[in-house]
Amino acid sequence: MSTDELLVCDVAVIGAGISGMIAALRSAQGGRRVLVFEKTPDQRYICNSRLTAGIWHCCLTDILDDPAVLASRIMDVTGGNARPDLAKAVATDGIRVVRWMQSVGIRFIKGPNHYQSFMLSPPTITPQGRQWEGRGGDVMLRTFEDELNKLGGKILRGHRALELVKSEGKVTSFAGQKADGVGFRVQAKAVVIADGGFQANPELTRGPVSRDPSRLLQRNAATGMGDGLKMAQAAGAGVSDLRGFYGHVQSRDALRTDKLWPYAWLDYLLGAGMIVGPDGKRFTDEGLGGTVVANEMAQLPDPLDTTVIADERIWAERGTFNMVPPNPWLERGGGTIHRASTLEELASKAGIDPAGLVAQVKAYNDAVRTQELQRLVPPRSTHKLDAYPIEKAPFYAFPAVAGITYTMGGISIDANGRVLTPDGDPIAGLYAAGCATGGLEGGEKKGYVGGLVKSSVTGLRAAEAILAEA
Ligand SMILES: Cc1cc2nc3c(=O)[nH]c(=O)nc-3n(C[C@H](O)[C@H](O)[C@H](O)COP(=O)(O)OP(=O)(O)OC[C@H]3O[C@@H](n4cnc5c(N)ncnc54)[C@H](O)[C@@H]3O)c2cc1C
């Protein structure tokens, strides 16, 4: 690689999503010379932060709740997998970072659900397609950039970081390539990796995330290739448990039409009914919610061989729940919906074994009636989502796909965003933030904490640690 351009700054940030921009702006507020390196050349470079629905929550709990309660929720949903220091930081600082964002001009409104006290304005959740221009995430990133420019910092677009350089144990610089193929080098007192995760790189997701990543829906900006993870590992960083992703179960037709991307989810339909394989049998606990089910689907030999089953009551009640619900948006977006007056006919239409489906629904309905859902194989929990009987015609079948939004595992950090070696020692000069990092979410239970609360808090804390060190 040629290295004909040398750039020098105090703080170099890799990736211009929310985590990188918060780290950059907060560092610039502290008087540091800041450069942000963003690989995509476009003025409105696409990233998960531009597409986001913009809802701040902590494990689907309001960030205004007692931090001690939020921290224990994080430990609970992750089955104790989260680092306690990170859990505490995110639980405590979720509201602090929102107040700081408001102070630099980011606007929020209240969302429609009880835990949504803060949602980016204007709202981004819209039916049918990638309509992000002029909405929450887009406005937020442009506001951050304007503020950064006022303080003398800037985003260098079309600059992809590829390799960290260490000197005497400290990260002092990195090398990369510009969109025109020319190399560049950056010298900085602190480097922050904020490249958004590895969800779009099948070489990295095959195994920990899915048996066959090509059979998943990329429910993301497709920019997270795990460059940061690879660079950090090569520089001696540890990585957290890489299993698990945040995502949703969607209509398989979202693979062919943007009208069904990234909504509507099938989560609440299957959470009241069931999801089966081609043999008509259930393969997971639907009561654990869409993210857990999507993770289970991803680990099937063929993640695409799955169908959500419901009846008229579920379609009418749970199908209309939440923002952009499948009833009516799935039909309006041209998604496949099989309807039939009997389960046998439904199975034939959906390409499922009829005898298998009839037997499975009977066993399930019996268990709903006798409240013995825990005895089903696999067991069906109801502490999060009620199980409805599947008995009222017409019956419904929806071909499904697991949508991956971002990977939960990543670079090991402490609560100050300092990158850690596998032994837990900080690597001098190196920080990471956002969905590039691990240690908060995921684990055996695929616990989802919240992409925005994690990204914003880790970005802010990395900057504050950099300022404190200097
Ligand atoms: C449709 C959708 C809806 C969502 N809704 C919510 C929600 O309501 N609530 C919530 O909590 N979370 C939500 N999320 C998740 C949340 O938006 C993300 O977790 C968050 O935006 C991630 O921020 P980030 O800074 O880590 O990564 P990103 O925003 O992805 O930014 C990373 C940036 O790094 C750049 N980059 C990558 N590699 C390199 C490299 N080598 N060199 C230089 N630059 C590089 C990328 O191009 C990108 O611009 C949603 C996500 C999506 C896709």
Ligand as a Chemical Component Dictionary entry (heavy atoms), coordinates in Angstrom:
data_LIG
# 
_chem_comp.id                   LIG 
_chem_comp.type                 NON-POLYMER 
_chem_comp.pdbx_formal_charge   0 
_chem_comp.three_letter_code    LIG 
# 
loop_
_chem_comp_atom.comp_id 
_chem_comp_atom.atom_id 
_chem_comp_atom.alt_atom_id 
_chem_comp_atom.type_symbol 
_chem_comp_atom.charge 
_chem_comp_atom.model_Cartn_x 
_chem_comp_atom.model_Cartn_y 
_chem_comp_atom.model_Cartn_z 
_chem_comp_atom.pdbx_ordinal 
LIG C1  C1  C 0 -33.345 0.026  10.425 1  
LIG C2  C2  C 0 -32.673 0.193  11.752 2  
LIG C3  C3  C 0 -33.419 0.619  12.850 3  
LIG C4  C4  C 0 -32.799 0.750  14.099 4  
LIG N1  N1  N 0 -33.532 1.241  15.147 5  
LIG C5  C5  C 0 -32.952 1.352  16.372 6  
LIG C6  C6  C 0 -33.678 1.912  17.472 7  
LIG O1  O1  O 0 -34.798 2.391  17.324 8  
LIG N2  N2  N 0 -33.080 1.923  18.696 9  
LIG C7  C7  C 0 -31.803 1.457  18.899 10 
LIG O2  O2  O 0 -31.313 1.472  20.028 11 
LIG N3  N3  N 0 -31.062 0.983  17.853 12 
LIG C8  C8  C 0 -31.617 0.944  16.607 13 
LIG N4  N4  N 0 -30.868 0.509  15.542 14 
LIG C9  C9  C 0 -29.431 0.228  15.772 15 
LIG C10 C10 C 0 -28.621 1.535  15.842 16 
LIG O3  O3  O 0 -29.017 2.402  14.822 17 
LIG C11 C11 C 0 -27.122 1.185  15.713 18 
LIG O4  O4  O 0 -26.805 0.325  16.784 19 
LIG C12 C12 C 0 -26.211 2.412  15.774 20 
LIG O5  O5  O 0 -26.634 3.404  14.860 21 
LIG C13 C13 C 0 -24.770 1.984  15.474 22 
LIG O6  O6  O 0 -23.920 3.102  15.474 23 
LIG P1  P1  P 0 -22.366 2.912  15.168 24 
LIG O7  O7  O 0 -21.773 4.263  15.261 25 
LIG O8  O8  O 0 -21.796 1.860  16.027 26 
LIG O9  O9  O 0 -22.293 2.317  13.677 27 
LIG P2  P2  P 0 -22.733 2.945  12.259 28 
LIG O10 O10 O 0 -23.824 3.909  12.376 29 
LIG O11 O11 O 0 -22.962 1.787  11.356 30 
LIG O12 O12 O 0 -21.446 3.743  11.787 31 
LIG C14 C14 C 0 -20.234 3.114  11.461 32 
LIG C15 C15 C 0 -19.555 3.897  10.343 33 
LIG O13 O13 O 0 -18.224 3.392  10.170 34 
LIG C16 C16 C 0 -17.921 3.378  8.791  35 
LIG N5  N5  N 0 -16.827 2.423  8.563  36 
LIG C17 C17 C 0 -16.876 1.073  8.546  37 
LIG N6  N6  N 0 -15.661 0.551  8.335  38 
LIG C18 C18 C 0 -14.800 1.594  8.220  39 
LIG C19 C19 C 0 -13.398 1.695  8.007  40 
LIG N7  N7  N 0 -12.617 0.630  7.868  41 
LIG N8  N8  N 0 -12.838 2.944  7.919  42 
LIG C20 C20 C 0 -13.613 4.075  8.033  43 
LIG N9  N9  N 0 -14.960 4.014  8.228  44 
LIG C21 C21 C 0 -15.542 2.797  8.346  45 
LIG C22 C22 C 0 -19.223 2.985  8.139  46 
LIG O14 O14 O 0 -19.251 3.305  6.769  47 
LIG C23 C23 C 0 -20.225 3.761  8.992  48 
LIG O15 O15 O 0 -20.483 5.029  8.443  49 
LIG C24 C24 C 0 -31.436 0.418  14.259 50 
LIG C25 C25 C 0 -30.679 0.033  13.157 51 
LIG C26 C26 C 0 -31.293 -0.079 11.907 52 
LIG C27 C27 C 0 -30.462 -0.487 10.717 53 
# 
loop_
_chem_comp_bond.comp_id 
_chem_comp_bond.atom_id_1 
_chem_comp_bond.atom_id_2 
_chem_comp_bond.value_order 
_chem_comp_bond.pdbx_ordinal 
LIG C1  C2  SING 1  
LIG C2  C3  SING 2  
LIG C2  C26 DOUB 3  
LIG C3  C4  DOUB 4  
LIG C4  N1  SING 5  
LIG C4  C24 SING 6  
LIG N1  C5  DOUB 7  
LIG C5  C6  SING 8  
LIG C5  C8  SING 9  
LIG C6  O1  DOUB 10 
LIG C6  N2  SING 11 
LIG N2  C7  SING 12 
LIG C7  O2  DOUB 13 
LIG C7  N3  SING 14 
LIG N3  C8  DOUB 15 
LIG C8  N4  SING 16 
LIG N4  C9  SING 17 
LIG N4  C24 SING 18 
LIG C9  C10 SING 19 
LIG C10 O3  SING 20 
LIG C10 C11 SING 21 
LIG C11 O4  SING 22 
LIG C11 C12 SING 23 
LIG C12 O5  SING 24 
LIG C12 C13 SING 25 
LIG C13 O6  SING 26 
LIG O6  P1  SING 27 
LIG P1  O7  DOUB 28 
LIG P1  O8  SING 29 
LIG P1  O9  SING 30 
LIG O9  P2  SING 31 
LIG P2  O10 DOUB 32 
LIG P2  O11 SING 33 
LIG P2  O12 SING 34 
LIG O12 C14 SING 35 
LIG C14 C15 SING 36 
LIG C15 O13 SING 37 
LIG C15 C23 SING 38 
LIG O13 C16 SING 39 
LIG C16 N5  SING 40 
LIG C16 C22 SING 41 
LIG N5  C17 SING 42 
LIG N5  C21 SING 43 
LIG C17 N6  DOUB 44 
LIG N6  C18 SING 45 
LIG C18 C19 SING 46 
LIG C18 C21 DOUB 47 
LIG C19 N7  SING 48 
LIG C19 N8  DOUB 49 
LIG N8  C20 SING 50 
LIG C20 N9  DOUB 51 
LIG N9  C21 SING 52 
LIG C22 O14 SING 53 
LIG C22 C23 SING 54 
LIG C23 O15 SING 55 
LIG C24 C25 DOUB 56 
LIG C25 C26 SING 57 
LIG C26 C27 SING 58 
# 
